[in-house]
């Protein structure tokens, strides 16, 4: 199938699938992009929601639920059309129950996109995860999950969060040069040359 991507005249001919486009984070800024949250309990830093480690999670400061958020800022604008959210692996409480997904190009001085209120239907099930899709209106550098209600009133926790976009099937990223965003593209010849 021939498909056009949303960003900067990049075209891919083949099959697309919905994939997490946030790298496995080892800190708030490594390996790329920036993770930020409205608050966090000590030892429950925001990047833990993006580190791929089952035992780690982000937890907002005690007593804070409604209006808390966690965001990821990409190095370039991305059109996000879904999320996968993971509840705590050792408890049935603490996950967000309802939330909105927001996108912005100025770190949320203004909100460019805001979803309707979305529901994590399995929020009270231990180790549950759910993929929720929505129709975003464009590409934004920053995306966040803004909590409307939680399964508890005294704290909220997300074990893992993924921001999803259509990508070519497989593990090859959309290449913007012979070595970016990562890996190396080699050819035996280039069309039109000897």
Secondary structure in CASP SS format (residue, H / E / C, confidence):
PFRMAT SS
TARGET T0000
AUTHOR 0000-0000-0000
METHOD secondary structure of the structure
MODEL  1
X C 1.00
X E 1.00
X E 1.00
X E 1.00
X C 1.00
X C 1.00
X C 1.00
X C 1.00
X C 1.00
X C 1.00
X E 1.00
X E 1.00
X E 1.00
X C 1.00
X C 1.00
X E 1.00
X E 1.00
X E 1.00
X E 1.00
X E 1.00
X C 1.00
X C 1.00
X C 1.00
X C 1.00
X C 1.00
X C 1.00
X C 1.00
X C 1.00
X C 1.00
X C 1.00
X C 1.00
X C 1.00
X C 1.00
X E 1.00
X E 1.00
X E 1.00
X E 1.00
X C 1.00
X C 1.00
X C 1.00
X C 1.00
X C 1.00
X C 1.00
X C 1.00
X C 1.00
X H 1.00
X H 1.00
X H 1.00
X H 1.00
X H 1.00
X C 1.00
X C 1.00
X C 1.00
X C 1.00
X C 1.00
X C 1.00
X C 1.00
X E 1.00
X E 1.00
X C 1.00
X C 1.00
X C 1.00
X C 1.00
X C 1.00
X C 1.00
X C 1.00
X C 1.00
X C 1.00
X E 1.00
X E 1.00
X E 1.00
X E 1.00
X E 1.00
X E 1.00
X E 1.00
X E 1.00
X E 1.00
X E 1.00
X C 1.00
X C 1.00
X C 1.00
X E 1.00
X E 1.00
X E 1.00
X E 1.00
X E 1.00
X C 1.00
X C 1.00
X C 1.00
X C 1.00
X C 1.00
X C 1.00
X C 1.00
X C 1.00
X C 1.00
X E 1.00
X E 1.00
X E 1.00
X E 1.00
X E 1.00
X E 1.00
X E 1.00
X E 1.00
X E 1.00
X C 1.00
X C 1.00
X C 1.00
X C 1.00
X C 1.00
X C 1.00
X C 1.00
X C 1.00
X E 1.00
X E 1.00
X C 1.00
X C 1.00
X C 1.00
X E 1.00
X E 1.00
X C 1.00
X C 1.00
X C 1.00
X C 1.00
X C 1.00
X C 1.00
X C 1.00
X C 1.00
X C 1.00
X E 1.00
X E 1.00
X E 1.00
X E 1.00
X E 1.00
X C 1.00
X C 1.00
X C 1.00
X C 1.00
X C 1.00
X C 1.00
X E 1.00
X E 1.00
X E 1.00
X E 1.00
X E 1.00
X E 1.00
X E 1.00
X E 1.00
X E 1.00
X E 1.00
X E 1.00
X C 1.00
X C 1.00
X C 1.00
X C 1.00
X C 1.00
X C 1.00
X E 1.00
X E 1.00
X C 1.00
X E 1.00
X E 1.00
X E 1.00
X E 1.00
X E 1.00
X E 1.00
X E 1.00
X E 1.00
X E 1.00
X C 1.00
X C 1.00
X C 1.00
X C 1.00
X C 1.00
X C 1.00
X C 1.00
X C 1.00
X C 1.00
X C 1.00
X C 1.00
X C 1.00
X C 1.00
X C 1.00
X C 1.00
X C 1.00
X C 1.00
X C 1.00
X C 1.00
X C 1.00
X C 1.00
X C 1.00
X C 1.00
X C 1.00
X C 1.00
X C 1.00
END
